[in-house]
């Protein structure tokens, strides 16, 4: 699914919104998520999953072509952890809301 598909889906579910309004809504959501992650905040969407920023330390890596050692700088990378409901639904298993919290 692409961003355009998301915009089309919002437009389908809310026909009173113009396509431009749907695009503004989707862009606002993504922009807010990017800003939160850039500030190091955690994003949690119940039933879907959570986004966090993980810190990777500086390390020595290898150039795969030449085998030479190269320095890899420390960096922060976004990480997504899938929620239990999404994991079960993707796997085709039934979801029981009473089980929430068992292994999240």
Buried (B, 14 or more C-beta within 10 A) or exposed (E): EEEEEBBBEBBEEEEEBEEEBBBEBBEEEEEEBEEBBEEEEEBEEEEEBBBBBEEEEEEEEEEEEEEEEEEEEEEEEEEEEEBBBBBBEEEEEEBEEEEBEEEB
